[in-house]
Amino acid sequence: MAEENNEARGYQQSAEPAPDLRALDRLVGEWQVSGDYVEGTSTFEWMEGGFFLIQRYDFESPDGRKVGGVEIIGHERPFGAEPSEHIKSRAYHNTGDTLDYVYELEGDTLIIWGGEKGSPAYFRGEFSGDSDVLAGRWHWPGGGYEATSTRIK
């Protein structure tokens, strides 16, 4: 019998999603987003299996520019590798942009880093006690804006 060389056999899928990812369950639902620079809605839902959180969004800026898209949030796990240390995401906009983020949730504080953890571009927000409001600010060198998300359902 010929020797099998099948790397897929050695690839073990995690039985359950990581606890840090499951903590983002607070985001699941539909949200009204408002702020100095953005108005619109976003919806978060788990992909079957619970390893990825999907955000769909439809925003409008004060100048009338519409930005919609989808973001996939979870631990990266390339073929045959261990899951990434950080929760990462990639957002795909109707404008053609693809943006990468790193998510951190500690207690009631959510930080979304633009690009990599420690980036000068980030969102820092606080959940209300009932987790139905997330209020914070996007920061980047030379700018930023306030944003509040209020759960619709």
Summary of the structure (lengths in Angstrom):
residues: 153
radius of gyration: 17.6
end to end distance: 58.3
largest distance: 68.1
contacts: 389
relative contact order: 0.17
helix: 8%
strand: 52%
